Amino acid sequence: MLNLMVGLNGYTLCSGIICKELNGSDYMAIPFRTEDESGSRMEIGYITKKNMQLSSVGQRYIDEIQNYLGQNHSEK
């Protein structure tokens, strides 16, 4: 998706979590604003197969995302 944004000079709505070390500095997260702020909340989730346990790497990823979002949420 990031390559398409650069190649097509486009944009997308996303979580705003962008890692410069992995993706470079060609991207910028700009907060999305609406006239009615009550409807501008984004929910982030994940899907796993039924009765499947996440790998240790998958669980670490989820933990890191929760940590990141928790830190940013408390700063607002």
PDB file with one MODEL, atoms N, CA, C and O in Angstrom:
MODEL        1
ATOM      1  N   MET A   1       0.827  -1.180   0.000  1.00  0.00           N
ATOM      2  CA  MET A   1       0.000   0.000   0.000  1.00  0.00           C
ATOM      3  C   MET A   1       0.881   1.258   0.000  1.00  0.00           C
ATOM      4  O   MET A   1       0.586   2.228  -0.697  1.00  0.00           O
ATOM      5  N   LEU A   2       1.954   1.231   0.780  1.00  0.00           N
ATOM      6  CA  LEU A   2       2.821   2.408   0.816  1.00  0.00           C
ATOM      7  C   LEU A   2       3.470   2.674  -0.538  1.00  0.00           C
ATOM      8  O   LEU A   2       3.620   3.829  -0.935  1.00  0.00           O
ATOM      9  N   ASN A   3       3.857   1.614  -1.249  1.00  0.00           N
ATOM     10  CA  ASN A   3       4.429   1.796  -2.588  1.00  0.00           C
ATOM     11  C   ASN A   3       3.418   2.402  -3.556  1.00  0.00           C
ATOM     12  O   ASN A   3       3.771   3.242  -4.384  1.00  0.00           O
ATOM     13  N   LEU A   4       2.164   1.978  -3.451  1.00  0.00           N
ATOM     14  CA  LEU A   4       1.118   2.555  -4.300  1.00  0.00           C
ATOM     15  C   LEU A   4       0.924   4.039  -4.004  1.00  0.00           C
ATOM     16  O   LEU A   4       0.735   4.837  -4.922  1.00  0.00           O
ATOM     17  N   MET A   5       0.969   4.403  -2.742  1.00  0.00           N
ATOM     18  CA  MET A   5       0.805   5.818  -2.379  1.00  0.00           C
ATOM     19  C   MET A   5       1.883   6.672  -3.040  1.00  0.00           C
ATOM     20  O   MET A   5       1.590   7.726  -3.605  1.00  0.00           O
ATOM     21  N   VAL A   6       3.133   6.212  -2.964  1.00  0.00           N
ATOM     22  CA  VAL A   6       4.226   6.970  -3.567  1.00  0.00           C
ATOM     23  C   VAL A   6       4.119   6.960  -5.089  1.00  0.00           C
ATOM     24  O   VAL A   6       4.242   8.006  -5.726  1.00  0.00           O
ATOM     25  N   GLY A   7       3.888   5.779  -5.676  1.00  0.00           N
ATOM     26  CA  GLY A   7       3.824   5.653  -7.126  1.00  0.00           C
ATOM     27  C   GLY A   7       2.684   6.426  -7.760  1.00  0.00           C
ATOM     28  O   GLY A   7       2.811   6.933  -8.874  1.00  0.00           O
ATOM     29  N   LEU A   8       1.568   6.515  -7.046  1.00  0.00           N
ATOM     30  CA  LEU A   8       0.384   7.190  -7.586  1.00  0.00           C
ATOM     31  C   LEU A   8       0.156   8.574  -6.987  1.00  0.00           C
ATOM     32  O   LEU A   8      -0.841   9.234  -7.278  1.00  0.00           O
ATOM     33  N   ASN A   9       1.102   9.004  -6.139  1.00  0.00           N
ATOM     34  CA  ASN A   9       0.960  10.293  -5.457  1.00  0.00           C
ATOM     35  C   ASN A   9      -0.392  10.351  -4.738  1.00  0.00           C
ATOM     36  O   ASN A   9      -1.137  11.323  -4.860  1.00  0.00           O
ATOM     37  N   GLY A  10      -0.684   9.300  -3.997  1.00  0.00           N
ATOM     38  CA  GLY A  10      -1.985   9.176  -3.352  1.00  0.00           C
ATOM     39  C   GLY A  10      -1.909   9.226  -1.841  1.00  0.00           C
ATOM     40  O   GLY A  10      -0.892   9.611  -1.262  1.00  0.00           O
ATOM     41  N   TYR A  11      -3.003   8.831  -1.215  1.00  0.00           N
ATOM     42  CA  TYR A  11      -3.102   8.804   0.235  1.00  0.00           C
ATOM     43  C   TYR A  11      -4.020   7.670   0.652  1.00  0.00           C
ATOM     44  O   TYR A  11      -4.708   7.082  -0.183  1.00  0.00           O
ATOM     45  N   THR A  12      -4.032   7.367   1.921  1.00  0.00           N
ATOM     46  CA  THR A  12      -4.904   6.339   2.469  1.00  0.00           C
ATOM     47  C   THR A  12      -5.244   6.689   3.907  1.00  0.00           C
ATOM     48  O   THR A  12      -4.535   7.468   4.545  1.00  0.00           O
ATOM     49  N   LEU A  13      -6.311   6.126   4.412  1.00  0.00           N
ATOM     50  CA  LEU A  13      -6.634   6.246   5.832  1.00  0.00           C
ATOM     51  C   LEU A  13      -6.056   5.026   6.522  1.00  0.00           C
ATOM     52  O   LEU A  13      -6.296   3.896   6.096  1.00  0.00           O
ATOM     53  N   CYS A  14      -5.301   5.245   7.577  1.00  0.00           N
ATOM     54  CA  CYS A  14      -4.694   4.133   8.293  1.00  0.00           C
ATOM     55  C   CYS A  14      -4.495   4.525   9.752  1.00  0.00           C
ATOM     56  O   CYS A  14      -4.920   5.598  10.182  1.00  0.00           O
ATOM     57  N   SER A  15      -3.852   3.654  10.499  1.00  0.00           N
ATOM     58  CA  SER A  15      -3.636   3.895  11.923  1.00  0.00           C
ATOM     59  C   SER A  15      -2.702   5.063  12.182  1.00  0.00           C
ATOM     60  O   SER A  15      -2.752   5.661  13.257  1.00  0.00           O
ATOM     61  N   GLY A  16      -1.861   5.397  11.233  1.00  0.00           N
ATOM     62  CA  GLY A  16      -0.878   6.455  11.431  1.00  0.00           C
ATOM     63  C   GLY A  16       0.419   5.946  12.017  1.00  0.00           C
ATOM     64  O   GLY A  16       1.330   6.728  12.290  1.00  0.00           O
ATOM     65  N   ILE A  17       0.512   4.639  12.213  1.00  0.00           N
ATOM     66  CA  ILE A  17       1.741   4.053  12.731  1.00  0.00           C
ATOM     67  C   ILE A  17       2.642   3.779  11.541  1.00  0.00           C
ATOM     68  O   ILE A  17       2.403   2.848  10.771  1.00  0.00           O
ATOM     69  N   ILE A  18       3.679   4.593  11.393  1.00  0.00           N
ATOM     70  CA  ILE A  18       4.605   4.466  10.279  1.00  0.00           C
ATOM     71  C   ILE A  18       6.017   4.397  10.859  1.00  0.00           C
ATOM     72  O   ILE A  18       6.398   5.237  11.675  1.00  0.00           O
ATOM     73  N   CYS A  19       6.774   3.415  10.446  1.00  0.00           N
ATOM     74  CA  CYS A  19       8.127   3.202  10.953  1.00  0.00           C
ATOM     75  C   CYS A  19       9.135   3.673   9.914  1.00  0.00           C
ATOM     76  O   CYS A  19       9.276   3.040   8.868  1.00  0.00           O
ATOM     77  N   LYS A  20       9.835   4.765  10.179  1.00  0.00           N
ATOM     78  CA  LYS A  20      10.809   5.296   9.217  1.00  0.00           C
ATOM     79  C   LYS A  20      11.948   4.313   8.967  1.00  0.00           C
ATOM     80  O   LYS A  20      12.478   4.245   7.858  1.00  0.00           O
ATOM     81  N   GLU A  21      12.327   3.546  10.000  1.00  0.00           N
ATOM     82  CA  GLU A  21      13.422   2.592   9.836  1.00  0.00           C
ATOM     83  C   GLU A  21      13.066   1.507   8.811  1.00  0.00           C
ATOM     84  O   GLU A  21      13.936   1.042   8.074  1.00  0.00           O
ATOM     85  N   LEU A  22      11.799   1.108   8.764  1.00  0.00           N
ATOM     86  CA  LEU A  22      11.373   0.064   7.833  1.00  0.00           C
ATOM     87  C   LEU A  22      10.928   0.614   6.485  1.00  0.00           C
ATOM     88  O   LEU A  22      11.182  -0.005   5.452  1.00  0.00           O
ATOM     89  N   ASN A  23      10.270   1.766   6.481  1.00  0.00           N
ATOM     90  CA  ASN A  23       9.623   2.262   5.266  1.00  0.00           C
ATOM     91  C   ASN A  23      10.252   3.510   4.673  1.00  0.00           C
ATOM     92  O   ASN A  23       9.824   3.961   3.611  1.00  0.00           O
ATOM     93  N   GLY A  24      11.243   4.076   5.319  1.00  0.00           N
ATOM     94  CA  GLY A  24      11.851   5.298   4.815  1.00  0.00           C
ATOM     95  C   GLY A  24      11.086   6.527   5.272  1.00  0.00           C
ATOM     96  O   GLY A  24      10.156   6.435   6.072  1.00  0.00           O
ATOM     97  N   SER A  25      11.489   7.671   4.757  1.00  0.00           N
ATOM     98  CA  SER A  25      10.890   8.938   5.200  1.00  0.00           C
ATOM     99  C   SER A  25      10.002   9.569   4.130  1.00  0.00           C
ATOM    100  O   SER A  25       9.720  10.766   4.191  1.00  0.00           O
ATOM    101  N   ASP A  26       9.559   8.777   3.151  1.00  0.00           N
ATOM    102  CA  ASP A  26       8.718   9.304   2.077  1.00  0.00           C
ATOM    103  C   ASP A  26       7.247   9.416   2.466  1.00  0.00           C
ATOM    104  O   ASP A  26       6.419   9.843   1.662  1.00  0.00           O
ATOM    105  N   TYR A  27       6.925   9.032   3.700  1.00  0.00           N
ATOM    106  CA  TYR A  27       5.528   8.982   4.138  1.00  0.00           C
ATOM    107  C   TYR A  27       5.323   9.915   5.319  1.00  0.00           C
ATOM    108  O   TYR A  27       6.234  10.143   6.115  1.00  0.00           O
ATOM    109  N   MET A  28       4.105  10.453   5.421  1.00  0.00           N
ATOM    110  CA  MET A  28       3.782  11.335   6.529  1.00  0.00           C
ATOM    111  C   MET A  28       2.372  11.015   7.013  1.00  0.00           C
ATOM    112  O   MET A  28       1.442  10.889   6.216  1.00  0.00           O
ATOM    113  N   ALA A  29       2.228  10.887   8.320  1.00  0.00           N
ATOM    114  CA  ALA A  29       0.901  10.675   8.905  1.00  0.00           C
ATOM    115  C   ALA A  29       0.324  12.029   9.291  1.00  0.00           C
ATOM    116  O   ALA A  29       0.929  12.777  10.058  1.00  0.00           O
ATOM    117  N   ILE A  30      -0.840  12.332   8.759  1.00  0.00           N
ATOM    118  CA  ILE A  30      -1.536  13.581   9.063  1.00  0.00           C
ATOM    119  C   ILE A  30      -2.863  13.211   9.712  1.00  0.00           C
ATOM    120  O   ILE A  30      -3.647  12.469   9.120  1.00  0.00           O
ATOM    121  N   PRO A  31      -3.133  13.709  10.914  1.00  0.00           N
ATOM    122  CA  PRO A  31      -4.393  13.358  11.587  1.00  0.00           C
ATOM    123  C   PRO A  31      -5.612  13.703  10.730  1.00  0.00           C
ATOM    124  O   PRO A  31      -5.677  14.770  10.120  1.00  0.00           O
ATOM    125  N   PHE A  32      -6.562  12.792  10.699  1.00  0.00           N
ATOM    126  CA  PHE A  32      -7.810  12.965   9.955  1.00  0.00           C
ATOM    127  C   PHE A  32      -8.775  13.776  10.811  1.00  0.00           C
ATOM    128  O   PHE A  32      -9.046  13.420  11.958  1.00  0.00           O
ATOM    129  N   ARG A  33      -9.288  14.856  10.257  1.00  0.00           N
ATOM    130  CA  ARG A  33     -10.240  15.679  11.001  1.00  0.00           C
ATOM    131  C   ARG A  33     -11.579  15.714  10.279  1.00  0.00           C
ATOM    132  O   ARG A  33     -11.645  15.796   9.053  1.00  0.00           O
ATOM    133  N   THR A  34     -12.634  15.649  11.064  1.00  0.00           N
ATOM    134  CA  THR A  34     -13.981  15.798  10.518  1.00  0.00           C
ATOM    135  C   THR A  34     -14.651  16.944  11.251  1.00  0.00           C
ATOM    136  O   THR A  34     -14.179  17.383  12.299  1.00  0.00           O
ATOM    137  N   GLU A  35     -15.750  17.424  10.697  1.00  0.00           N
ATOM    138  CA  GLU A  35     -16.496  18.472  11.388  1.00  0.00           C
ATOM    139  C   GLU A  35     -17.106  17.935  12.671  1.00  0.00           C
ATOM    140  O   GLU A  35     -17.231  18.662  13.657  1.00  0.00           O
ATOM    141  N   ASP A  36     -17.489  16.659  12.660  1.00  0.00           N
ATOM    142  CA  ASP A  36     -18.076  16.019  13.832  1.00  0.00           C
ATOM    143  C   ASP A  36     -17.041  15.054  14.403  1.00  0.00           C
ATOM    144  O   ASP A  36     -16.925  13.927  13.920  1.00  0.00           O
ATOM    145  N   GLU A  37     -16.293  15.467  15.411  1.00  0.00           N
ATOM    146  CA  GLU A  37     -15.211  14.660  15.972  1.00  0.00           C
ATOM    147  C   GLU A  37     -15.701  13.373  16.627  1.00  0.00           C
ATOM    148  O   GLU A  37     -14.906  12.455  16.829  1.00  0.00           O
ATOM    149  N   SER A  38     -16.990  13.277  16.966  1.00  0.00           N
ATOM    150  CA  SER A  38     -17.490  12.067  17.620  1.00  0.00           C
ATOM    151  C   SER A  38     -17.444  10.851  16.699  1.00  0.00           C
ATOM    152  O   SER A  38     -17.439   9.722  17.189  1.00  0.00           O
ATOM    153  N   GLY A  39     -17.410  11.042  15.392  1.00  0.00           N
ATOM    154  CA  GLY A  39     -17.417   9.930  14.460  1.00  0.00           C
ATOM    155  C   GLY A  39     -16.065   9.642  13.834  1.00  0.00           C
ATOM    156  O   GLY A  39     -15.991   8.912  12.845  1.00  0.00           O
ATOM    157  N   SER A  40     -14.988  10.201  14.389  1.00  0.00           N
ATOM    158  CA  SER A  40     -13.684  10.061  13.741  1.00  0.00           C
ATOM    159  C   SER A  40     -12.754   9.094  14.470  1.00  0.00           C
ATOM    160  O   SER A  40     -11.536   9.275  14.446  1.00  0.00           O
ATOM    161  N   ARG A  41     -13.298   8.092  15.104  1.00  0.00           N
ATOM    162  CA  ARG A  41     -12.495   7.128  15.841  1.00  0.00           C
ATOM    163  C   ARG A  41     -12.236   5.890  14.980  1.00  0.00           C
ATOM    164  O   ARG A  41     -13.151   5.375  14.337  1.00  0.00           O
ATOM    165  N   MET A  42     -11.006   5.423  14.970  1.00  0.00           N
ATOM    166  CA  MET A  42     -10.645   4.232  14.210  1.00  0.00           C
ATOM    167  C   MET A  42     -10.370   3.099  15.191  1.00  0.00           C
ATOM    168  O   MET A  42      -9.684   3.290  16.194  1.00  0.00           O
ATOM    169  N   GLU A  43     -10.906   1.932  14.898  1.00  0.00           N
ATOM    170  CA  GLU A  43     -10.624   0.760  15.712  1.00  0.00           C
ATOM    171  C   GLU A  43      -9.671  -0.142  14.967  1.00  0.00           C
ATOM    172  O   GLU A  43      -9.835  -0.379  13.770  1.00  0.00           O
ATOM    173  N   ILE A  44      -8.664  -0.650  15.677  1.00  0.00           N
ATOM    174  CA  ILE A  44      -7.668  -1.526  15.086  1.00  0.00           C
ATOM    175  C   ILE A  44      -7.821  -2.896  15.715  1.00  0.00           C
ATOM    176  O   ILE A  44      -7.963  -3.009  16.933  1.00  0.00           O
ATOM    177  N   GLY A  45      -7.795  -3.922  14.908  1.00  0.00           N
ATOM    178  CA  GLY A  45      -7.950  -5.274  15.430  1.00  0.00           C
ATOM    179  C   GLY A  45      -7.153  -6.255  14.601  1.00  0.00           C
ATOM    180  O   GLY A  45      -6.412  -5.870  13.697  1.00  0.00           O
ATOM    181  N   TYR A  46      -7.314  -7.515  14.918  1.00  0.00           N
ATOM    182  CA  TYR A  46      -6.655  -8.570  14.160  1.00  0.00           C
ATOM    183  C   TYR A  46      -7.541  -9.807  14.156  1.00  0.00           C
ATOM    184  O   TYR A  46      -8.420  -9.963  15.003  1.00  0.00           O
ATOM    185  N   ILE A  47      -7.296 -10.677  13.195  1.00  0.00           N
ATOM    186  CA  ILE A  47      -8.108 -11.887  13.025  1.00  0.00           C
ATOM    187  C   ILE A  47      -7.179 -13.087  13.070  1.00  0.00           C
ATOM    188  O   ILE A  47      -6.107 -13.080  12.466  1.00  0.00           O
ATOM    189  N   THR A  48      -7.596 -14.115  13.790  1.00  0.00           N
ATOM    190  CA  THR A  48      -6.868 -15.384  13.797  1.00  0.00           C
ATOM    191  C   THR A  48      -7.854 -16.503  13.484  1.00  0.00           C
ATOM    192  O   THR A  48      -9.066 -16.329  13.612  1.00  0.00           O
ATOM    193  N   LYS A  49      -7.328 -17.643  13.075  1.00  0.00           N
ATOM    194  CA  LYS A  49      -8.180 -18.807  12.870  1.00  0.00           C
ATOM    195  C   LYS A  49      -8.711 -19.273  14.219  1.00  0.00           C
ATOM    196  O   LYS A  49      -8.057 -19.112  15.250  1.00  0.00           O
ATOM    197  N   LYS A  50      -9.898 -19.847  14.194  1.00  0.00           N
ATOM    198  CA  LYS A  50     -10.521 -20.371  15.396  1.00  0.00           C
ATOM    199  C   LYS A  50      -9.599 -21.414  16.040  1.00  0.00           C
ATOM    200  O   LYS A  50      -9.019 -22.255  15.353  1.00  0.00           O
ATOM    201  N   ASN A  51      -9.475 -21.344  17.359  1.00  0.00           N
ATOM    202  CA  ASN A  51      -8.659 -22.274  18.154  1.00  0.00           C
ATOM    203  C   ASN A  51      -7.177 -22.234  17.804  1.00  0.00           C
ATOM    204  O   ASN A  51      -6.450 -23.184  18.095  1.00  0.00           O
ATOM    205  N   MET A  52      -6.718 -21.146  17.183  1.00  0.00           N
ATOM    206  CA  MET A  52      -5.301 -21.019  16.850  1.00  0.00           C
ATOM    207  C   MET A  52      -4.643 -20.048  17.812  1.00  0.00           C
ATOM    208  O   MET A  52      -5.197 -18.989  18.110  1.00  0.00           O
ATOM    209  N   GLN A  53      -3.473 -20.402  18.296  1.00  0.00           N
ATOM    210  CA  GLN A  53      -2.745 -19.545  19.209  1.00  0.00           C
ATOM    211  C   GLN A  53      -1.699 -18.745  18.429  1.00  0.00           C
ATOM    212  O   GLN A  53      -1.057 -19.276  17.523  1.00  0.00           O
ATOM    213  N   LEU A  54      -1.532 -17.475  18.781  1.00  0.00           N
ATOM    214  CA  LEU A  54      -0.529 -16.657  18.113  1.00  0.00           C
ATOM    215  C   LEU A  54       0.867 -17.172  18.417  1.00  0.00           C
ATOM    216  O   LEU A  54       1.119 -17.695  19.503  1.00  0.00           O
ATOM    217  N   SER A  55       1.772 -17.026  17.462  1.00  0.00           N
ATOM    218  CA  SER A  55       3.170 -17.359  17.708  1.00  0.00           C
ATOM    219  C   SER A  55       3.750 -16.345  18.693  1.00  0.00           C
ATOM    220  O   SER A  55       3.127 -15.319  18.963  1.00  0.00           O
ATOM    221  N   SER A  56       4.918 -16.621  19.222  1.00  0.00           N
ATOM    222  CA  SER A  56       5.547 -15.671  20.155  1.00  0.00           C
ATOM    223  C   SER A  56       5.834 -14.346  19.460  1.00  0.00           C
ATOM    224  O   SER A  56       5.731 -13.288  20.080  1.00  0.00           O
ATOM    225  N   VAL A  57       6.196 -14.395  18.171  1.00  0.00           N
ATOM    226  CA  VAL A  57       6.446 -13.167  17.405  1.00  0.00           C
ATOM    227  C   VAL A  57       5.131 -12.411  17.197  1.00  0.00           C
ATOM    228  O   VAL A  57       5.090 -11.189  17.341  1.00  0.00           O
ATOM    229  N   GLY A  58       4.068 -13.126  16.863  1.00  0.00           N
ATOM    230  CA  GLY A  58       2.758 -12.498  16.688  1.00  0.00           C
ATOM    231  C   GLY A  58       2.275 -11.849  17.977  1.00  0.00           C
ATOM    232  O   GLY A  58       1.755 -10.733  17.957  1.00  0.00           O
ATOM    233  N   GLN A  59       2.446 -12.544  19.097  1.00  0.00           N
ATOM    234  CA  GLN A  59       2.022 -11.991  20.383  1.00  0.00           C
ATOM    235  C   GLN A  59       2.856 -10.776  20.748  1.00  0.00           C
ATOM    236  O   GLN A  59       2.332  -9.804  21.293  1.00  0.00           O
ATOM    237  N   ARG A  60       4.139 -10.820  20.454  1.00  0.00           N
ATOM    238  CA  ARG A  60       4.991  -9.657  20.739  1.00  0.00           C
ATOM    239  C   ARG A  60       4.547  -8.454  19.916  1.00  0.00           C
ATOM    240  O   ARG A  60       4.523  -7.329  20.415  1.00  0.00           O
ATOM    241  N   TYR A  61       4.193  -8.693  18.648  1.00  0.00           N
ATOM    242  CA  TYR A  61       3.698  -7.619  17.789  1.00  0.00           C
ATOM    243  C   TYR A  61       2.451  -6.975  18.394  1.00  0.00           C
ATOM    244  O   TYR A  61       2.361  -5.751  18.483  1.00  0.00           O
ATOM    245  N   ILE A  62       1.494  -7.801  18.807  1.00  0.00           N
ATOM    246  CA  ILE A  62       0.270  -7.280  19.413  1.00  0.00           C
ATOM    247  C   ILE A  62       0.595  -6.506  20.679  1.00  0.00           C
ATOM    248  O   ILE A  62       0.040  -5.430  20.903  1.00  0.00           O
ATOM    249  N   ASP A  63       1.484  -7.034  21.509  1.00  0.00           N
ATOM    250  CA  ASP A  63       1.884  -6.347  22.743  1.00  0.00           C
ATOM    251  C   ASP A  63       2.510  -4.990  22.448  1.00  0.00           C
ATOM    252  O   ASP A  63       2.229  -4.008  23.135  1.00  0.00           O
ATOM    253  N   GLU A  64       3.364  -4.938  21.421  1.00  0.00           N
ATOM    254  CA  GLU A  64       4.022  -3.683  21.060  1.00  0.00           C
ATOM    255  C   GLU A  64       3.011  -2.655  20.529  1.00  0.00           C
ATOM    256  O   GLU A  64       3.097  -1.472  20.856  1.00  0.00           O
ATOM    257  N   ILE A  65       2.069  -3.106  19.722  1.00  0.00           N
ATOM    258  CA  ILE A  65       1.025  -2.192  19.219  1.00  0.00           C
ATOM    259  C   ILE A  65       0.200  -1.645  20.382  1.00  0.00           C
ATOM    260  O   ILE A  65      -0.074  -0.447  20.442  1.00  0.00           O
ATOM    261  N   GLN A  66      -0.198  -2.526  21.310  1.00  0.00           N
ATOM    262  CA  GLN A  66      -0.972  -2.079  22.473  1.00  0.00           C
ATOM    263  C   GLN A  66      -0.168  -1.097  23.310  1.00  0.00           C
ATOM    264  O   GLN A  66      -0.711  -0.104  23.795  1.00  0.00           O
ATOM    265  N   ASN A  67       1.112  -1.362  23.484  1.00  0.00           N
ATOM    266  CA  ASN A  67       1.974  -0.460  24.241  1.00  0.00           C
ATOM    267  C   ASN A  67       2.067   0.898  23.548  1.00  0.00           C
ATOM    268  O   ASN A  67       1.938   1.938  24.194  1.00  0.00           O
ATOM    269  N   TYR A  68       2.291   0.889  22.237  1.00  0.00           N
ATOM    270  CA  TYR A  68       2.398   2.119  21.461  1.00  0.00           C
ATOM    271  C   TYR A  68       1.111   2.934  21.544  1.00  0.00           C
ATOM    272  O   TYR A  68       1.144   4.139  21.794  1.00  0.00           O
ATOM    273  N   LEU A  69      -0.010   2.273  21.335  1.00  0.00           N
ATOM    274  CA  LEU A  69      -1.290   2.975  21.361  1.00  0.00           C
ATOM    275  C   LEU A  69      -1.622   3.470  22.764  1.00  0.00           C
ATOM    276  O   LEU A  69      -2.209   4.542  22.915  1.00  0.00           O
ATOM    277  N   GLY A  70      -1.259   2.714  23.780  1.00  0.00           N
ATOM    278  CA  GLY A  70      -1.486   3.137  25.165  1.00  0.00           C
ATOM    279  C   GLY A  70      -0.699   4.381  25.503  1.00  0.00           C
ATOM    280  O   GLY A  70      -1.220   5.278  26.166  1.00  0.00           O
ATOM    281  N   GLN A  71       0.550   4.456  25.061  1.00  0.00           N
ATOM    282  CA  GLN A  71       1.390   5.629  25.326  1.00  0.00           C
ATOM    283  C   GLN A  71       0.855   6.839  24.623  1.00  0.00           C
ATOM    284  O   GLN A  71       0.784   7.913  25.220  1.00  0.00           O
ATOM    285  N   ASN A  72       0.472   6.704  23.358  1.00  0.00           N
ATOM    286  CA  ASN A  72      -0.034   7.839  22.599  1.00  0.00           C
ATOM    287  C   ASN A  72      -1.400   8.278  23.093  1.00  0.00           C
ATOM    288  O   ASN A  72      -1.709   9.469  23.081  1.00  0.00           O
ATOM    289  N   HIS A  73      -2.224   7.331  23.528  1.00  0.00           N
ATOM    290  CA  HIS A  73      -3.560   7.680  24.025  1.00  0.00           C
ATOM    291  C   HIS A  73      -3.462   8.515  25.299  1.00  0.00           C
ATOM    292  O   HIS A  73      -4.247   9.445  25.485  1.00  0.00           O
ATOM    293  N   SER A  74      -2.514   8.199  26.178  1.00  0.00           N
ATOM    294  CA  SER A  74      -2.397   8.923  27.443  1.00  0.00           C
ATOM    295  C   SER A  74      -1.842  10.318  27.242  1.00  0.00           C
ATOM    296  O   SER A  74      -2.012  11.169  28.114  1.00  0.00           O
ATOM    297  N   GLU A  75      -1.169  10.588  26.095  1.00  0.00           N
ATOM    298  CA  GLU A  75      -0.604  11.908  25.833  1.00  0.00           C
ATOM    299  C   GLU A  75      -1.641  12.881  25.294  1.00  0.00           C
ATOM    300  O   GLU A  75      -1.405  14.089  25.295  1.00  0.00           O
ATOM    301  N   LYS A  76      -2.771  12.388  24.837  1.00  0.00           N
ATOM    302  CA  LYS A  76      -3.788  13.265  24.213  1.00  0.00           C
ATOM    303  C   LYS A  76      -4.608  13.959  25.266  1.00  0.00           C
ATOM    304  O   LYS A  76      -5.508  14.732  24.938  1.00  0.00           O
TER     305      LYS A  76
ENDMDL
END
